[in-house]
Amino acid sequence: MNLIEPQLAALATAKDLFLARYGLTELDVSAALAEIFRHRVDYADLYFQYARSESWSLEEGIVKSGSFDIEEGVGVRAVTGDKQAFSYSDDISRDALMAAARATRGIARHGAGRVRVGDNASTSGAASSTSASNLRATPRTTLYSPLDPLASIDPAEKIALLERLERMARARDPHVTHVMANLAGTYEVMMVAASSRFGGGATHGTNRELLAADVRPLVRLSVTVIAERDGRREQGYAGGGGRFGYAYFDDDMLAAYANEAVDQALVNLDARAAPAGPMTVVLGPGWPGVLLHEAIGHGLEGDFNRKGSSAFAGRIGERVAARGITIVDDGTLADRRGSLNVDDEGHATQCTVLIEDGILKGYMQDTLNARLMKTGVTGNGRRESYASLPMPRMTNTYMLNGTRDPGEIIASVKDGLYAVNFGGGQVDITNGKFVFSATEAYRIENGKVTYPVKGATLIGNGPDALTRVSMIGNDMALDAGVGVCGKEGQSVPVGLGQPTLRIDGITVGGTG
């Protein structure tokens, strides 16, 4: 096997966890792949995963919940043409591995599908290998430390952290009546072994093998507050995280989260009913990029475009956005929530230009869709767990800076809306239509931000909205590190961002 491994320590950790601990060797992994290739397939992979997760919740000074989970297993996949066969097992042993390989081969012989393999599957007819694996290391700078955040501090310190956050939020303003804080962390180790008869210019029929591993820490802290005044109650939220340990959440960071959440709730206490109708909308930097992520980002994933179901399908090289708009998906940002040393198919992540100066340049690709679309993989093959099939997914998706000062952008608007924060939304990938609710927004009158509004909903079409961007700020910011993206029942951590944007002619649904 040719080794593509960004961090040799990660591979050593993965081998100890998935091979040595269960009495397996690299030869057993190769044998399982060889078993799948006894049937005519184009590609096969084994995805090993170990994940240990915890979550602590504090409400009104009381620990409301504390959970701890361990997930471990292997997923086995075979690809023939555009069909995928998949099986998985929570037992990592040679017997289970070979049983899963045979089950996957059997599914591939009869068509696509998936099955869970039992712990006591028979091993008769298992293939074996006596030749040594050909491993070759290709080092790469790591994007985050392979630490275990769950073990970095003890449970009492985790509770104390949440208690400090609650005290800070309550001390911020006497109108705060309720505080809820949550701390979560995950320590994940993955290893993928793959074999293919395609890709990278290899001769058809010649297997190319790959082995990669990654150790992925992930933490997240959030706070929700409720403020009440004169019988009116409003909510505020803040938080952040990334691929590092709990030490990131020092007192300065806790104070920033508490202030942001309380300020948002207090602003909404003073909010008036939002206006309705077409108007100029200014989106703030950072988290408002969730609209970009949902309304445009999903439409640039390879599977939707291969199937022709995206509004961007077949439009490579065409102008799809206003001049000055450049959007990238970048999985290589250090310590970011959406970053990965390697994706879940073992390919190094990269910075992929999707739209450049308004021109559509490409899509995010996994192995399957890249091959069928005759293009290169982009390191966007992601899966929720070993029991899930990979698919093209975003990592950190954001718009690059423009040249305008944010103050200049607001001053240019005579009558409009300034949206600073967003909550939930819905998008139709086939036509790009979206509906998003603003959780913090303000009225713009004669070039000035005047008063907060509540109940504002942005309604539009993603591809159309891209053409309506008339000013791009120079203040690009990424989100604080709380994003979770859902697709076909799978959730994965992501990042997003953008600079301040002026969009003309967006329909605002309001209550005023």
N, C-alpha and C positions, 0 to 999 in steps of 0.2 A: 504494500500500500504506500502511496505517496502521502506524506503527512503535511497537512496545512494546519498549523497550530500557532496562534498568536502568542501563546504563553506556555512555555515548556512545563512550568509548574502546574498549570491547569491540566495538562495531559497526564502528568504523574498523579495528580489528585483523582482524576477520572478513572485511570487504570486501577488504582487502589480500590476505589469505591465500587466500580462495576465489574472488574475482572478478578483481581486478586481476592477480594472478599468472598466471591462465589466460586473460587477455584477455576476460573476461566482464563484463557489466554487469547492473544491476538489470532492464533490459529483457529480457535473456536468461532471467533467473529467472522473470519474469512470462510470457514466451513458453512456458516449459516447463509452468507451471501451466495456461496456456490450452490447451496441447496435451492435457492430461489431461481438461480440461472439455469437449473436443469430444465425449466420451462423457458420458452423464448420470451424474454423480457428485454426492455431497453435500459432499464435503470432499477436499482434496488438500494434501499438503505435501512439501517438499524439505528433507531434513535433512543439512547439511554438517558434517563432523567432521574435525578434525586432532588427533591425540593422540601425544605423544612421552613414552615411559615408560622408566624404568630401575629396576634392582634389584641390590643388592649384598648378598652373604652372606658372613659370616665365621664360621669354625668352628675352634676350637682354635688361634686366632691366625693362621689361614691363610685367604686369600680363596678360598672354594670356588667362587663363581660371580659373574659380573657380566654383566648382560644389558641390551640397549638396543633398543627397538622404536619404529617409527614406523607409525602407522595413519592412513590418509586416504581419504576417499571421500564419496559422497553416496547417501542412500537416498530413494526416491521412492514415495509412498504415495497411494492413492485409496481412499475409503470410500463405499460405497453401502449404505444401511440398516445391517445389522450385519455386512456382508461387507467385507473389506479385500484390496486388491490391492497388491503390493509388489515393487519391483525395486531393485537397488542396483549401484553401480559404484565401483571404486577409481580410476577415471579421471575427473577433474573438468575437463571441457572442454565446449564447446557441443555438439559431436557426441554425446558420451557422455550428456550431460544430456538432450538431446532423444530419444535412443534409449531411455533409461530411462523417460522420460515416455510415449513411445509404447508401450513394453512394458507399463507399468503400466495404461495405458488399455486395451490389448488384453486383459490379464488381467481387468480390471474388467468388460469387455463379456461375458466368458465365465464369470465367477465368481471366487471368492477364490483366492489363491495367491501365490507369490513366485518370483522368478527373479533370477539374477545376470546383469548385462548385460556383454558382452565389450567390450574396449577399442576394437575397430574396427567398431562398429555403424554401419549406414548411417544417413544423415540425410535421406533423401528424404521429402518431405511434411511437413517440420518447420514448425510454426506460427511466426509472427513477430509482433512488437509494435512499433509506432512511436509509441505514446503514452507520455508520461513517467509514472513511478511517483509516487504521491501520498504522500510520506513525512511523518509527523508525529511528532516526538519526545515521549515521555512519560518524563522522568527519574525515577529512583528511587534511594534510598540503596543503595549496594552492600554486600554482606554479607562480601566478602573482596577482597583486592587482586589485580589481574590480573598477578601476577608469574610468572616462570618459575623454579620451584624447582630444576630440573636445572642451570640456569646460575648459581645463586646461590653455589655453591662448586665448586672443582675436584675431580677424582676422588681426588687424594691426601688432601684434607681429609675426603672422605666415608669413606675407609678409616680414617683417623685417628679419626674419630668412633666407628666400630664398635670399634676397638681400645680406646679409652677405656672404652666400655661394658663390654667383656669384662674389662678390668682391674678395674673397679669391682665386677663380679659376683664375680670370683675373690677379691678382697680382703675381701668381705663375710663369708665363712666358709670355713674350711679343708676342709669336707666337700664343697664344690663341685668336681666332677670334670670336667664338660664345660660349655662355654658356646657357644651359637650365637646370632648376632645378624644381623638383616636390616634393611636400609634401602631404601625404595622411594619413588619420586616420579613424578608425572605432570604434564605441562603439556598441557591440553586446550583447544581452541577449538571452539565449535559455533556454527552459524547455522541458523535454521529460517525458511523462507518458507512460508506457508500461505494457502489460499484456501478459503472455505466458503460454502455456501448455507443455513446454519443457525446458530443460537446468538445469544445476546445480544440477543434481541428483534428481530433483523433480519428483514425480510420474506423469505419463502421465494422462492428464485429470484434473490435479489440477492447477488452475491458480496461477501464481506468478506475483506479481505486483511490479513496480519500479517507482520511481519519482526522477528526478535529474534535476539540474539547473546549469548554469554557466554564469558568466559575463566576457566577453572577450574583452579587449582593444587590439588594433593593430595599430601601426604606421609604416610609411616608408618614408624615405627621399632619394632622388637620384639626381645625377648631371651628365649631359652629356656635354662634351666639344668638340670643334672642333679646331684643331691647323693647321696652314698653314705655309708652308715654301717653297720657290722656286717653287711655283705653285702646290705643292702637299698638299693635305688635308687629315687628319686622325682624327679619333674619339677616345675618351676615356670615360669610364663610371665608376662610383663608387656609393655606397650607402649602406644603412643598415636600420635596424629597429627591432621591436620585440613587445612583449606584455607589453608595458609600456606607459608613457606619452611623450609629446613633450620635456620635460625637459632633456631627454636623449641626445638631439642634442645640446650640449654646443659648445662653440667655438673650443675646442680641437677636438671634433668629426667632426665639419664642416671642419676644416683645414685638417684632415686626409682624408676625402672624396675628397676635392678639390685637394690635392696633388696626390692622387691615380689616379684620372681621368685624370689630366693633364699629369702626368708621363706616363700613358699608351698611350696617344695620341702622346707624344713626342717620345716614343720608337718606335711607328709604323711609324713615319716620317723617321726614320733611318732604317726601316726594309727592308730586301732583300727578293726576291722571295723564298718561302719555297721549300725545296727539296721534291722529291717524291719517293715512294717505301717502302718496308719493312724496318723497323729500330727499334732500341730501343727507347722507349719513356719514359721520366720521367714526371710524373704528379705532380704538386705542391700541397701543402696542402690546405684545405678549399674548395673554390668554385669548383675546378676541380672535386669534388665529384658529380657534376651534371651528369657526365658520369656514375658514379656508380648508381645514382638515376634512371636514365632513362634506361640504358642498362641492369641493374640487378634488381633494386628495384621493378619496375612494375611486373617483372616476378615472384616475391615472394609474390604477393597479392593473397589472397585466391580464389577469383572468377576465375581468369585465371587458377589456378591449379585444382580447382574442375571440370572445364570444359575440362581440358586436353589441353588447348591451350598455356600453358607456356612451355618454354624449360626446366623448373625445375619440371614439373608435375610428380608425382610419384617417386621422387628421394630422399625422406626423408631418412637420414642415409647414403647417398652416398657422396663420395668426389666430390665436384663440383668446388673447388678452390684450389689454392696452400696452402701448410702448412703455418700457421701463419696468415691467413686471417680470421678475425672475423668481421662480419657485424651485426649491431643491428638496430632496429627501436625503438626510445626512445621518447615517448610523455611526459616524466616527467621532462624535463630540464627547470629550472626556467627561465621565461621571454622570452623563445625562440619563434620564429615565428610559428613553427610547433607544439608547445606544447599545450595541453588541459588538464584542470582539469578532465573533463569527455568527452568522445567522443559524437557523435551526436545520439547515442542510449542509453546514460546514463551510460555507463561503464567507470570505472576509467582507464585512460591510464596507460601504463606500458612500461618497457624496455624489448623488445622481441628479443631474440637471433635468428637470421635467419640463419647465417652460423657461425660455431665455428671451428676454426683451419682448415678451408677448408671443413668441413662436413656440409651438409644441415641439419638444425635442425627443421625448421618450417616455417610457412607462417604467414602473417598478416591477421587477421580475423575480420569480422563483425559477427553479430548474425546469419544471414541467412546461410552464408557459413560455419561457425563453426559448426552449427547444422548438416548440410548435410554432412560435412566431419568428423563428430563425434570427434570434438576437442573443445578446449576452446576458448572463445572470447579473443582478445588481446587488446581491446580498440582502434581499428582502423576503426570503423564504422564512416564514414564522409559523409557529404552532403554539397552542395554549399549553399542551402537555404531551407526554408520550402516547396518550390515548387519542391524539388528534392528528389529522392530516395537515401538512404544511400548505400554505397558500401565500400569494404575494400580499404583504402588509406594509404599512408605513412604519418608519422608525421615528426620526425627528423631522417633521415636515414644516418648512417655513419659507417666507418670502424675504428676499434680500432687501437691503436698504435702498431708498431713493435719495433725493437731494434736498427735500423740503424740510424746513423747520416745523415741528408740530404746532407751534404757536401760529405760524403763518397759515397752516392748513385750516385751523379753527377760525382765524380771522377772515378767511376767504368765504365763509359760509354766512349768508344773510339770515336764513331760516332753516334749521335742521336739527339733527339729533346727534349727540356724542355718546356712543356706546362703549363703556369701559369694561364691563364684565358680562359674561353670558352663562346661562344655565343649559338646560336641555334643548334639543332640536331634532328635527326629522328631515331626511333627505331621500329623494328618489334618484338612484344612481342612473337610471335609464334616460332621464331628461334633465337631471341636475336641479330640480325644484327643491327648495328648502324652506323651512320655517324654524326660526330660532328665537328664544326668549332672552331678553336682556335682564340681568339681575341688578345691574347698576348702569343708569343712563341719565343724561342731562339734556336739557333744551339748549340749543344754540340760537341766539338772536342778535342780529347785527354784528356778527363776528366775535361774540362773547358767550362764554358758558354762563348761563343764568341760573336755572333752578333744576333740581333733580326730578325725574319722572319715573313712574312705576307702571308696569304692565305693557311695556313696549315689546312688540314682536316684529322681527324682520322677516319679510316674505319676498322670495325672489328665485332666481335661477342662477346656479353657480357659474356656468360658462358665460351667461349674459352679464352677471355682476362683474366678471373679470374685465369685460370691455368697458364698463362704466367707471373704472378707477381713473380719476383725473389728477390726483396728487398722491405722492408716496413720500412718507417721512424718512428722516435720517436716524430714527431712534429704534431700530429693530431690537426687539427683546424676545427671549424665549420664556415659556411658561415656567412657573415655579417648581414643577415636577410632580403633578398629580394626575396626569392624563391616563385614561384607560380606554382603549378602542375595542369595540365589538364588531364582529363580522362572522356571519354564519354560525352563531352560537359560541364562538371562541373570543376570549378577551385577552389582550396583551397590553403591556405598558408602552406608552408612546410619549413623544414630546412634540411641541408645536410652537409657532411664533410668527410674528410679523411686525413691521413698523406701523406707525399711524397711517391710516388710509382715508382718503376722501372718495366716497362712492356716490355718484349722482343718480337720482331717480330710483331709489329703492323704496318699495312699498312698506310702510310701517303700519302694523295693526296696533291700535291703542284703545284706550277706554275713554279718552277725552274728546 
